[in-house]
Amino acid sequence: MISLIHGFSTSHGDPFVCAFAEKLLAHITRPFYEMLRHWIYDGELSDPFQEFFVVEPEFRPSTDPRRIATSVWEDKYKLDDNMVPSIITQEFAKKVFLIGKSLNFIRYGCGDSGWVEAYSKETSKELRYGDTASLETSIDEAYKSTMARLIHLMDEKFKLFDHLHALKKYLLLGQGDFIALLMESLASNLDRPANSQYRHNLTAQLEHAIRASNAQYDSPDVLRRLDARMLELSHGEIGWDCFTLEYKIDAPVDVVITPWGSTQYLKVFNFLWRVKRVEFALGSIWRRCMTGARGVLGAVDDKVGADWKRARCAMAEMIHFVNQLQYYILFEVIEASWDQLQIEISKPGCTLDDLIEAHTNYLNSITHKGLLGSTSSLKKDPSTGKEEGFLTQLHSILKIMLAYKDVVDGLYSFSVAEFTRRQELSAKIENRTAQGRWGVSEHDSILSSRRSTADNNNLDTGSDDHMLPSLCGRLTELSAEFRSRLNILLGDLAYQPDVDMRFLGVVMNFNDVYEPVRRRRVPASSSREKEKEKERLRRKAAAANAVAAGNGSRSAGASTAGGEA
């Protein structure tokens, strides 16, 4: 009705009708402006007959995983564009809607009804038609006041930005000394099967890592939210596969850091934790080898020196790969995305909607550029014929590197056993020399050989004759597989639209030692068409074979009847 009469007052050709419609508007808009006043000063919707452009829909659980638990902010009230009268613009209506929604959230979501009531008494004024300048001024003032108060509450009272920083430090591995201590203290526990892990052990090691690192200087409220737990267990998994850190979020902060957001943080943490575990394992075996090269390994260099040289070269490649991958994700992806988030949330006039959008973009950027959620990277593996994303490829490469580390452990144990055997033989020779006898007897050689075989059998790798070739063959096989998969990964990275992802491939292959292999992406529709085409050709071939078999049987019968072979 307001829009209809407003149309007469602005576009009717008869001056009398225009003046009459203008006079009517001053009276019939009173209920509308009263509802508007309640909404922008009290945050309350007073609309018994559903005449206002702000509506309160029936509550329905959101199906979008990104919006679960944000219904208080996003779903409690809606803006009905069809109900906006022509006396105000759509932009003006959106600003009015955001003001009232913010006041309502401050009152009920943040528990600050006292400020809302004081604000309403101080700024509330009568609104009426025709006083456009006063109305716009009131709306602008109300908008600035409510937005500033809401952001202030989220920052000062509920520590939203502190929680975002804590998530970056602990779940995105920004606190390096804490993560290093945690991994070192948990290493012996997590090597055991997952079903033998106990929560009190994990939390005790977490507390130790906090007390021994700079994390101890964080606020107690942040530290009490940090927890260590195990994910769902699967048969045959060890503690490394199931361990995760968790950061608990309460209302109303969960409006920004939603359950979907918490899941994304856990996904990134689990991937970074796996990469960190590989770095920790390779670093440990590398230090062991470098230390042993000046002692045990140097004494048996004539037998295993060439094998250790090849093993160290392959380990150097793997360590370079892990370091570059970590650098890319932690600095090129997470730090760059964090800087962009800081820019967005520090803009003047930033609203809660802007915070939610900036945080969602931040997580999407991390998961996409961090090779975790790039759907465009699905390509067919030529060896298996299955579609693989970047995450699957990286997990395969990390698994190969852990297997390589285990085999290098076996080579080290073999070298130690060989060193021990030689030491015992040398001691026996010295003992016999002291007794006036020279060399060793045939009996001593047999005992030494048996002892060496027994030591090697304890390594579960067979006798001396077969153990070393088996280890070397396994090392060569894993090294070749690592290079093959890395070539495929580099080939996929080279053709990514994102510059940072292409840069990752460049730094991993800066000296062109690898030969990237490009795989073509096979769309789902074309793959289905190919399957149909294969099925059609298979049926056609089967029919042709059946016809050929029938012709063959007839010709064979005729030949037999004619007496031909």
VENDAPE-V671272 format. One record per backbone hydrogen bond with DSSP energy under -0.5 kcal/mol. CO is the residue of the C=O (numbers start at 0). NH is the residue of the N-H. Records with the same first field share a line. If there is no record, write none. Layout:
CO: NH ; NH
This chain:
0: 4
1: 5
2: 6
3: 7
4: 8
5: 9
6: 10
7: 11
12: 14
13: 17
14: 18
15: 19
16: 20
17: 21
18: 22
19: 23
20: 24
21: 25
22: 26
23: 26 ; 27
24: 28
26: 29
28: 32
29: 33
30: 34
31: 35
32: 36
33: 37
34: 38
35: 39
36: 40
37: 41 ; 42 ; 43
38: 42
43: 45
44: 46
46: 49
52: 54 ; 79
54: 56 ; 77
62: 64
63: 66
64: 67
66: 69
67: 258
69: 72 ; 73
70: 74 ; 75
77: 54 ; 79
78: 80
79: 82
80: 83
82: 84
84: 87
88: 92
89: 93
90: 94
91: 95
92: 96
93: 97
94: 98
95: 99
96: 100
97: 101
98: 102
99: 103
100: 104
101: 105
102: 106
103: 107 ; 108
104: 108 ; 109
105: 111
111: 115
112: 116
113: 117
114: 118
115: 119
116: 120
117: 121
118: 122
119: 123
127: 130
129: 131
130: 134
131: 135
132: 136
133: 137
134: 138
135: 139
136: 140
137: 141
138: 142
139: 143
140: 144
141: 145
142: 146
143: 147
144: 148
145: 149
146: 150
147: 151
148: 152
149: 153
150: 154
151: 155 ; 156
152: 156 ; 157
153: 159
158: 162
159: 163
160: 164
161: 165
162: 166
163: 167
164: 168
165: 169
166: 170 ; 171
167: 173
168: 174
173: 175
174: 178
175: 179
176: 180
177: 181
178: 182
179: 183
180: 184
181: 185
182: 186
185: 189
186: 190
188: 191
189: 238 ; 239
191: 238
192: 195
193: 196
197: 200 ; 201
198: 202
199: 203
200: 204
201: 205
202: 206
203: 207
204: 208
205: 209
206: 210
207: 211
209: 212 ; 215
212: 215
213: 216
214: 217
218: 221 ; 222
219: 223
220: 224
221: 224
222: 225
224: 247
226: 245
228: 243
233: 236
236: 193
237: 240 ; 241
238: 241 ; 242
241: 230
243: 228
245: 226 ; 247
249: 252 ; 253
251: 254
252: 255 ; 256
255: 257
257: 261
258: 262
259: 263
260: 264
261: 265
262: 266
263: 267
264: 268
265: 269
266: 270
267: 271
268: 272
269: 273
270: 274
271: 275
272: 276
273: 277
274: 278
275: 279
276: 280
277: 281
278: 282
279: 283
280: 284
281: 285
282: 286
283: 287
284: 288
285: 289
286: 290
287: 291
288: 292
289: 293
290: 293
291: 294 ; 296 ; 297
294: 298
295: 299
296: 299
297: 300
299: 302 ; 303
300: 304
303: 307
304: 308
305: 309
306: 310
307: 311
308: 312
309: 313
310: 314
311: 315
312: 316
313: 317
314: 318
315: 319
316: 320
317: 321
318: 322
319: 323
320: 324
321: 325
322: 326
323: 327
324: 328
325: 329
326: 330 ; 331
327: 332
328: 333
329: 334
330: 335
332: 336
333: 337
334: 338
335: 339
336: 340
337: 341
338: 342
339: 343
340: 344
341: 345
343: 346
346: 349
350: 354
351: 355
352: 356
353: 357
354: 358
355: 359
356: 360
357: 361
358: 362
359: 363
360: 364
361: 365
362: 366
363: 367
364: 368
365: 369
366: 371 ; 372
367: 370
372: 374
373: 376
374: 377
376: 378
378: 387
379: 381
380: 384
385: 380
387: 378
388: 392
389: 393
390: 394
391: 395
392: 396
393: 397
394: 398
395: 399
396: 400
397: 401
398: 402
399: 403
400: 404
401: 405
402: 406
403: 407
404: 408
405: 409
406: 410
407: 411
408: 412
409: 413
410: 414
411: 415
412: 416
413: 417
414: 418
415: 419
416: 420
417: 421
418: 422
419: 423
420: 424
421: 425
422: 426
423: 427
424: 428
425: 429
426: 430
427: 431
428: 432
429: 433
430: 434
431: 436
432: 435
440: 444
441: 445
442: 446
443: 447
444: 448
445: 449
446: 450
447: 451
448: 452
449: 453
450: 454
451: 455
452: 456
453: 457
454: 458
455: 458 ; 460
456: 459
462: 465 ; 466
463: 467
465: 469
466: 470
467: 471
468: 472
469: 473
470: 474
471: 475
472: 476
473: 477
474: 478
475: 479
476: 480
477: 481
478: 482
479: 483
480: 484
481: 485
482: 486
483: 487
484: 488
485: 489
486: 490 ; 516
487: 491
488: 492
489: 493
491: 494
492: 495
497: 501
498: 502
499: 503
500: 504
501: 505
502: 506
503: 507
504: 508
506: 509
508: 511
513: 515
515: 517
519: 379
520: 522
522: 526
523: 527
524: 528
525: 529
526: 530
527: 531
528: 532
529: 533
530: 534
531: 535
532: 536
533: 537
534: 538
535: 539
536: 540
537: 541
538: 542
539: 543
540: 544
541: 545
542: 546
543: 547
544: 548
545: 549
546: 550
547: 551
548: 552
549: 553
550: 554
551: 555
552: 556
553: 557
554: 558
555: 559
556: 560
557: 561
558: 563
559: 562
